[in-house]
């Protein structure tokens, strides 16, 4: 009797695991605000990405790997997610380096500047950072960092399958693509989410003089990123993708993100230099918004802005990505960031295809290719 029970339990477990394995690729959410970025990361040719870009939606709207490849021969990848916290950025970096050997990590500092301990949407977008990531010890550590000991969040997101197993009514034909076809799409996808709309907004004001550190938790994981990149001989280039400062991110509180950028510039960077962390560089973009090497963002006409949250649109992403590529090349040189366009097509052909796909989208939207 006991043997039968054990056998029945084993059969039930096997059937359940088989069902999960078969249905997970179909039922998994495939949002391009973080989930597809994570899924695509695993499909990139091994050791092909020279520049890894980490950060929030500002990254997948504003950093355009197609532009960086087509114009400069830099194979870049946006490993971004909606409102990506510094602890997500750290664990993403660890995950990425299991499969790639990036030479430069570009870290957008918007999230730790804007999202404090009492941020009103602190747990709202966790699915974007978690669902695309493969199960591992690193993912468990990431969830532990995200959930702050809240049992209800563990119940909601672990295992991830339970978070999206009931989305039957939302399925489309794209969910039923063969795994081979979908993996090819992910291989070509480089994380960018170009926006094809325009909205005029007031241009940003110059940063003030105040200094305020981000949350203790953000500082902790930022220091881990600095240590990890140093240990693995990776250059850490910190930036701020252009946007308008001082948007309300906490109930009743107008965040002054520039005070956090001032802290980074005036407190942390001197600490890094004193400690010999010469691999860390901070480009304080809001301080020179009118000097982006001829690629300045047009806010007032709406030519480069997608929405009132000041995400860049396709044109804006081309401008900032051109500036970023040129600054990276000037700073690190072609020995570190060589032009890969004429190298092994088996490794880099997916960047060519990424450019082709974006050109088709731009044409369909009746926008100008830039």
N, C-alpha and C positions, 0 to 999 in steps of 0.2 A: 504493500500500500504506500509506504513512504517513497519507494523508488518511483511509483507511478506519479505521485504528487510532484516529485522533483523533476521528472521528465515532462509533465504537463506544464510546470512553471517555466522550464527551459524553452519549451515549444512556444509558449505564449510570449516570452521575452524575445525570442527570435523573430516571431511574426510581427511584434511591435516594432522592433528595430528595422526589420525589412520594410515595413510600411513607412516609417519615418524616412528611410533612405530613398525610397521611391517617390514619395510625395514632397519631400523638403525642397528640391529644386523648383517644383511647380508652385508651391504655396509661399515660398519665401518672398517677402516684400523686396522690390527691386527699385526703390527710390534712388534718384541720382543726386540726392542731398547728403549722401554718406554711405549708404548700403552698397550701391554699385561701385563706388570708389574702392571700398574694401574688397569686394568680390573681384574687381578687375586687378587689384594689386597682385593677387595670386596667379594671374594669367599672364603677367608681363614676362618677356624673355629673361631668363636668369642673368643677373649682373649686367643689365642693359641700361639702367637708369642712373644718370650722373647727378641729377638735381632732384631731390625730394622736397616737396612743398607741403608743409603741415599748417593746419589752421581751420578756421570756421568757413561759413558760406562765402565770406569775402574772398577766400582762395578759389573755390570752384567757380565763382562768377568772375573773378578779377585776374587770375593767373592762367594764361592760355598756352598750354604746351604746344599746340599746333603752331602758334606764332613763334615760340622759342625754337622749334625745330625748323620750320620753313625758312625763317630769316637768319638763324644763327647756328643751326646744327646741334642744338643742345637737347638731348633726350631727357625731358622733365616729366614728373608725374605728380598730380595733385592728390595727395592722400588726405583729403579734407572731409569734414562732416559738419552738419548744422550745429553751430554754437559749440564747436569743439573746445573742450576745456584743456588745461595744461596737462592734466593727468591722462586724458585720452591721447594727446599729442605724444607724451612720453611712451605709452604702451604701443602706440602705432609705430613709433620709431623703432622700438625693440622688435616688433613683428616684421616690419619692412626689412630690417637688416638680417633676418633669417633667409631672405631670398635675393637681396640686392646688396651692392656695395656702393652706396651713394658717396660722391666726393664732396658734395655740398648739401646741407640741409637748410632750406629757407623756412623760417618759423615766423608766421604772422602773429603779432602780439596783441591783436585786438581783444580776443576773449578774456585773457587775464586782466586786461585793462578795464573792460566794460562789465564783466560779470562778477559781482562780489558775493559774499557768503549768503546774502539775502536775495539774490537774484530771483525774480518771480517765476521764471520758467526753468529753474535749475534742473528739473528731472523730466522736462517735457519731451526733449528730443533724443533721449538715450537710445531709442531704437535705431536712429541713424548711425550711431557710433558703434553699436553692438551687433546688429543682425548680420552684417556682411563678414564678420570676423570668424575665422575657424576656431573650433574649440581647442584650447590649450591651457597650460598653466598660466601663460601670459594673459589670456582672456579672463581667466578666473581672477587674477590679480587686478585686471582692469575693472571688472564688475565690482569687486570689493572696494576699489577706490571710488567708483561712481555712486554706489548705493548708500554710503555713509551709515552702514549698519541697519538700514531700513528693511525689515523682513518683507514688507509688501512689494518692494522692488525686486528682491530675489524671486519672490513668487511669480512676479509678472514677466521677468526676463530670463529666468533660468529654469530649464533649458530654453534657448531662444525659440525653438520649434513651437512651444506652447504659446508664445506671444503672437504668432501669425497663422496657427494651424486652422483657424476657422474663417479665413478670408475667401471662402469658396465663391461668394457672390461678386467679389471684386476681380476675379480672374479674367484675363484677356487672352487672345490667341498668342501673344508674345510669351505668356507663361508656359506655353506648351511647346516651345521650340526644342529641338534636340539639344542635348547637352553640348555636343560638338559645335553646333552653330552658335549657341549662346556664349560658349567659351571663346570662340573666335571674335565675337563682338566685344567681349570684355578685354581681350588682348589688344584690340585697336583703341578702346576707350582709355583716355589718359586722365580722366577725373574732372575735366572742365565742363561747366554747365553754362554755355553762352546764353545770354538773354538778348532777345530781339524786341525790345521796347525802349521808349525814351521818356524821361520825365525830368523836367527842369526843376532844380532845387537851389536854395541859397548856397553859395560857395562856403567852404569851411573858414572859420576864423583862425587866426594864428594861435598856437598854443600859449597858455599862460605860464606863470612862473612857479606855481605851487608844486609840492612833491607829496605823493601818497603811494605807499606800497600796495601791491595787489594782496589778495588773501594769503594767509600763511600757507594754505594748502597749495595755492598756485606757485608760491615761491619754492616750496619743497620740491615740486615736480619740475619746475624750471631748472633748479640746481641739478636735478638728476639728468635732464637733457644735456646740460652743459658738461657734466661729468662723463656721460655716455659718449657724446661726440668727441670729447678730448681723448678718451681711452681708445676709441676706434679710429682715430686720425681722420675725422670728418670736420670740415669747416662748417661753422654755425653762423649763418647770415640771418639776423633778425630784422624784420621789416614791419611796416604797417601798410597794408593795401589801402589805397586812397578811399576815404569815405568822409562823412561829416561828423565831427566830434559832438560829444555831449548830448546823446540821445538817452531818454529815460530807460533804464534797464532794471531798476528796482522800484517798488511801489513808493511813490511820492518823493523819489530821489532822482535828481538829474546828475548822472555820472559825469565826472570830468576826467575822461580817460587820459587826457594830456598830462595830468598829474602823475599817472602811473608811468607814462612814457618818460617823463622827467626823472622819475625815480630810477628807471632802467638806465637812462643816460648818465645821471649825475651820481648815483649811488652804486649800482651793480657793476657797470662797466669799469669804473676805477678799481673795484674789488677784484674783478677778473684780471685786469692788467697786473695788479699787485701780486696775484696768485699765479701769474704766468699762463693764464688762459688766453693766449694770444689768438686762438682759433675763433674767438667770438667777436663778431662785428655787429653793430647796430646802425642801421640806416633809418634815421628819424625822419621819415617821409613827410609828416605834417609840418615839419619846420621848413621844408623847401618845396612846398606844393607847386610853386610857380617856377620851379627849376627842376624839371625832370628830363633834361637833356633833349629838349624839343618834343617831348611826348606828354606835355601837360594836359591834365584832365579838364574838360569843359563841363562845368556844373550848370551854369546859368541858362544855357540854351537847351540842356538836356541831351545834347548830342552823345555824351559818353555815359550817361546814368540810366539805370534800368528802373529804379523805383525810389520811393520816398525814404527807404531805409539806406539809400545811397550805395546799393550794390552797383558795380560797374556793369554796363551792357557789353555787347560784343566789341563795339568800337573802343570803349574804355579799356577792355581787357587787352586789346591789341596794343594800345598805347602803353599801359603799365608793363605788359610783358616784354615789349621792346626795350623799355627803360631797364627793367630788371635784368634781362639777358645781357645788355650792354654793360651794366654795372658789374655783374658777375664776371664777365670776361675781362674787363679792365682791372678788377680787383684780384682775380685769381690766375689769370693768364690762360692761354690756349694749351699749355702743357697739362693743366689740371682739367680744363673744360675744352677738349678738342672738338673740332667740327666733325661730327660723325656721319654727315650726309653721304659721304662717298665710301663708307666702310661696309662691312658685311651686311648685305641686304636681308639675310636670314634672321639677323638679330634686330635690325632697325627698320625693316619694311613696315612694321605696324605703325610707326610714326608717320611714314608717307601716307598710309591708308587713313590715319587719323586726320591728316590735312585734307585728303580727298573728300572724306565724309563731311568735314566742316564746310568746305567749299560748296558742296551740294546744299547744305542747310542754309548757308548765306544766300545762295542763288534763289532757293525756294522762298525765302523771306523777302526777297527783292531788296536786299541790302548790298552794299559794296564790299567786295573782298579786300581785306587789308592785311 
